[in-house]
Amino acid sequence: MAAQFGIPARAMFKKAIFISSLLMALIVIGMGLYVFRPWADHQGWRLFHQANPFITRVHTHSNWDLVSPYRTLTASERPRDYKRALADLTEITYEFGGNVYTAADYFARANLVGLMVLYDGKVVTEKYDQGVSKDTTYMVMSSTKSFTATMVGMAHKDGVIEDLYDKVEKYAPQYEGTAYGDTPIKHLLMMSSGIAFYHPSSMTPNRRDLYFDLWIRRQSFDLKTAELERRAESGQEFIYLATDTHVLSRVVEGAYKRAFLDLVQEKLWGPGGFSADAQWSIDGAGNAFGQMGLSVTLQDFAHFGQLHLEDLVLEGRQVVGADWLPMVQRAQAPFQEPRISEDGTYVDGYSLQWWLPVGYDQEFIARGAGQQYLYVNKKLNYVVAQFSGLGSVSRKEEIIFYRAVGAYFEGQP
């Protein structure tokens, strides 16, 4: 039939293949432009490191303005001025896995780009690498959660949150009638919401899909969390969920009836003596991410830990209640306690948006993906803050090193 009209069947077939291939190519190009958006000021695809072999984690974390829209937290008018008494850490050694390592070994194994130690209120160690400097703001991933939790503690102290066991919907009406709305604030702080959300991508709804919607499609985090359903009764088990902390930020905002980041500026950043501007990511609706997205200098990261050593007394006033810091330093339920698993793996515990190491004794840690860690030891009065490009150290090795650091400075004359 094709030959009857002067068009060979083979030619028609080739033409059809060409058109199909062209359409597929246009679809791929269109999808690529949709995801990568090279013309955009902020390119969320940079967040997805495993699918991004061309840009390093260090570059992404230290150039967060290229990734996400943000609000700026302005440096305090009365910044903390730290005295420096820098010490050589070459004498520090620690044992791990049957081997003896030095501090330099830890720096390499942890792929550190920044390390600061505050001891007795002085900077005793300050190191930078891979292009990161004292002026670099570095995105600390989920360590942001501990900042958000502190704002909850302030709201409770101020009385705008009456009871930590009040339900979310009392303060955040956008969650009224939802699973999150029916969850006590304390259970969100404990990461025991019972909400059906999962970090592994093998289950749904999951963090990977959520972050695609938030960082690529620029959707509202409030709307995404309001859609989630309940999996189990809250307050019964520890399940680490990014969504829990975001909802906490919305509770704070609703309690004060003011924008969350305005509150962070007014109640923490300014009176807290933070010495540099910082950036905090916002979603497609212009609201702060509660669970991640803070980009901060190493000194201000360490300074946040120092404020906890000083009982969160800002400008002469303790800004959290007397029971807040004791709760931060202890598991709030048996299921939050740290443990050593049968294979010898250290499994950290949890308190109120802070991690607790095995054998904790007035020690608590803010943790972010890629090993952005803030270790606070109130008993020995020191802080370790680290920025990393993601190294190979385990949590067991990390805590052994942090404790070796404290032992070293405690032993100095």
Backbone hydrogen bonds, N-H to C=O, Kabsch-Sander energy under -0.5 kcal/mol:
donor,donor_aa,acceptor,acceptor_aa,energy
5,F,1,M,-0.9
5,F,2,A,-0.9
6,G,3,A,-1.6
7,I,2,A,-2.0
12,M,8,P,-2.0
13,F,9,A,-2.4
14,K,10,R,-2.6
15,K,11,A,-2.4
16,A,12,M,-2.4
17,I,13,F,-2.5
18,F,14,K,-2.6
19,I,15,K,-2.6
20,S,16,A,-2.6
21,S,17,I,-2.8
22,L,18,F,-2.6
23,L,19,I,-2.6
24,M,20,S,-2.5
25,A,21,S,-2.6
26,L,22,L,-2.5
27,I,23,L,-2.4
28,V,24,M,-2.7
29,I,25,A,-2.8
30,G,26,L,-2.6
31,M,27,I,-2.7
32,G,28,V,-2.6
33,L,29,I,-2.6
34,Y,30,G,-2.2
35,V,31,M,-2.3
36,F,32,G,-3.2
37,R,33,L,-1.9
40,A,37,R,-2.2
43,Q,66,L,-3.2
44,G,42,H,-0.6
44,G,215,W,-0.5
46,R,43,Q,-1.8
47,L,44,G,-2.0
48,F,45,W,-1.4
49,H,47,L,-1.6
51,A,48,F,-0.7
52,N,49,H,-1.8
55,I,52,N,-0.5
60,T,56,T,-2.1
61,H,57,R,-2.9
62,S,58,V,-2.0
63,N,59,H,-0.6
63,N,60,T,-0.8
64,W,61,H,-0.5
66,L,63,N,-2.1
67,V,64,W,-1.4
68,S,64,W,-2.1
71,R,280,W,-2.5
73,L,278,A,-2.9
74,T,72,T,-0.6
76,S,274,F,-2.8
80,R,273,G,-2.8
82,Y,80,R,-0.8
85,A,123,V,-2.5
87,A,124,V,-3.1
91,E,88,D,-0.5
92,I,89,L,-1.8
94,Y,101,Y,-2.3
96,F,99,N,-2.7
99,N,96,F,-1.8
101,Y,94,Y,-3.2
101,Y,99,N,-0.5
103,A,92,I,-1.2
106,Y,102,T,-1.9
107,F,103,A,-2.4
108,A,104,A,-2.0
109,R,105,D,-3.0
110,A,106,Y,-2.7
111,N,108,A,-0.9
112,L,107,F,-2.2
113,V,387,F,-2.5
114,G,387,F,-1.5
115,L,127,K,-2.2
116,M,385,A,-2.5
117,V,125,T,-1.9
118,L,383,V,-2.1
119,Y,117,V,-0.5
119,Y,122,K,-2.5
120,D,381,N,-2.3
122,K,119,Y,-1.5
123,V,83,K,-2.6
124,V,117,V,-2.6
124,V,122,K,-0.8
125,T,117,V,-1.3
127,K,115,L,-2.4
129,D,113,V,-1.9
132,V,129,D,-1.9
136,T,133,S,-1.3
138,Y,136,T,-0.5
138,Y,296,V,-2.6
139,M,61,H,-2.1
140,V,294,L,-2.5
143,S,140,V,-2.1
144,T,141,M,-1.9
145,K,142,S,-1.7
145,K,291,Q,-0.6
146,S,143,S,-1.1
147,F,143,S,-0.7
147,F,144,T,-0.7
148,T,144,T,-2.0
149,A,145,K,-2.5
150,T,146,S,-1.6
151,M,147,F,-1.5
152,V,148,T,-1.4
153,G,149,A,-2.2
154,M,150,T,-2.1
155,A,151,M,-2.2
156,H,152,V,-2.2
157,K,153,G,-2.2
158,D,154,M,-2.6
159,G,155,A,-0.6
159,G,156,H,-0.8
160,V,155,A,-1.3
161,I,155,A,-1.6
162,E,160,V,-0.6
166,D,163,D,-2.1
168,V,180,Y,-0.5
168,V,183,T,-2.1
169,E,181,G,-2.1
170,K,167,K,-1.7
171,Y,168,V,-1.9
172,A,168,V,-2.4
175,Y,172,A,-2.3
176,E,173,P,-1.8
178,T,175,Y,-2.2
179,A,228,L,-0.7
181,G,175,Y,-0.6
182,D,178,T,-1.3
183,T,180,Y,-1.8
185,I,166,D,-2.6
186,K,164,L,-2.7
188,L,184,P,-1.2
188,L,185,I,-0.6
189,L,185,I,-2.2
190,M,186,K,-1.7
191,M,188,L,-1.4
192,S,187,H,-3.1
196,A,229,E,-3.3
197,F,195,I,-1.8
198,Y,205,P,-2.2
203,M,200,P,-1.4
207,R,198,Y,-1.7
210,L,206,N,-2.1
211,Y,207,R,-3.0
212,F,208,R,-1.8
213,D,209,D,-2.1
214,L,210,L,-2.2
215,W,211,Y,-3.2
216,I,211,Y,-0.5
216,I,212,F,-1.8
217,R,212,F,-1.9
219,Q,213,D,-2.1
224,K,220,S,-1.8
225,T,221,F,-2.5
226,A,222,D,-2.2
227,E,223,L,-1.0
228,L,225,T,-1.1
231,R,194,G,-3.4
232,A,194,G,-2.2
235,G,192,S,-3.4
236,Q,233,E,-0.6
239,I,191,M,-2.7
239,I,237,E,-0.7
241,L,239,I,-0.5
244,D,241,L,-0.6
245,T,241,L,-0.8
246,H,242,A,-1.5
247,V,243,T,-2.1
248,L,244,D,-1.4
249,S,245,T,-1.6
250,R,246,H,-1.3
251,V,247,V,-1.8
252,V,248,L,-2.2
253,E,249,S,-2.0
254,G,250,R,-2.4
255,A,251,V,-2.6
256,Y,252,V,-2.1
257,K,253,E,-1.6
258,R,253,E,-1.5
263,L,259,A,-1.8
264,V,260,F,-2.2
265,Q,261,L,-2.1
266,E,262,D,-2.4
267,K,263,L,-3.0
268,L,264,V,-1.8
269,W,264,V,-2.9
270,G,265,Q,-2.5
272,G,268,L,-1.7
273,G,270,G,-1.4
274,F,269,W,-1.6
278,A,73,L,-2.3
279,Q,295,S,-2.1
280,W,71,R,-2.5
281,S,293,G,-1.6
282,I,69,P,-1.8
283,D,287,N,-3.0
284,G,219,Q,-1.6
286,G,283,D,-2.0
289,F,281,S,-2.1
290,G,288,A,-0.5
295,S,279,Q,-3.4
295,S,293,G,-0.5
296,V,138,Y,-2.0
296,V,294,L,-0.5
301,F,297,T,-2.1
302,A,298,L,-2.6
303,H,299,Q,-2.7
304,F,300,D,-1.7
305,G,301,F,-1.0
306,Q,302,A,-2.0
307,L,303,H,-2.4
308,H,304,F,-1.0
308,H,305,G,-0.5
309,L,305,G,-1.7
310,E,306,Q,-1.7
311,D,308,H,-1.5
312,L,307,L,-3.3
313,V,310,E,-0.9
314,L,312,L,-0.8
314,L,317,R,-2.8
315,E,313,V,-0.5
317,R,314,L,-1.5
319,V,312,L,-2.5
319,V,317,R,-0.6
324,W,321,G,-1.5
325,L,321,G,-0.6
327,M,323,D,-1.5
328,V,324,W,-2.2
329,Q,325,L,-1.7
330,R,327,M,-1.1
336,Q,333,A,-2.1
337,E,334,P,-1.4
339,R,347,V,-2.4
341,S,339,R,-0.5
341,S,345,T,-2.6
344,G,341,S,-2.2
347,V,339,R,-3.0
348,D,346,Y,-0.6
349,G,356,L,-3.5
350,Y,336,Q,-2.0
351,S,354,W,-2.2
353,Q,189,L,-1.2
353,Q,351,S,-0.5
355,W,365,I,-3.3
356,L,349,G,-2.0
360,Y,357,P,-1.5
364,F,376,V,-2.0
365,I,355,W,-2.5
366,A,374,L,-2.5
367,R,365,I,-0.5
368,G,372,Q,-1.3
371,Q,368,G,-1.1
372,Q,368,G,-1.9
373,Y,371,Q,-0.9
373,Y,386,Q,-1.1
374,L,366,A,-2.3
375,Y,384,V,-3.2
376,V,364,F,-2.6
377,N,382,Y,-2.5
378,K,362,Q,-2.3
378,K,376,V,-0.5
379,K,362,Q,-0.6
381,N,377,N,-0.8
382,Y,377,N,-1.8
383,V,118,L,-2.4
384,V,375,Y,-2.3
385,A,116,M,-2.9
386,Q,373,Y,-2.8
387,F,114,G,-2.5
389,G,111,N,-2.4
390,L,370,G,-0.9
392,S,109,R,-3.5
393,V,109,R,-0.6
398,E,394,S,-2.4
399,I,395,R,-2.2
400,I,396,K,-1.9
401,F,397,E,-2.3
402,Y,398,E,-2.6
403,R,399,I,-2.3
404,A,400,I,-1.8
405,V,401,F,-2.3
406,G,402,Y,-1.9
407,A,403,R,-2.3
408,Y,404,A,-2.1
409,F,405,V,-2.1
410,E,406,G,-2.4
411,G,407,A,-1.4
412,Q,409,F,-1.1
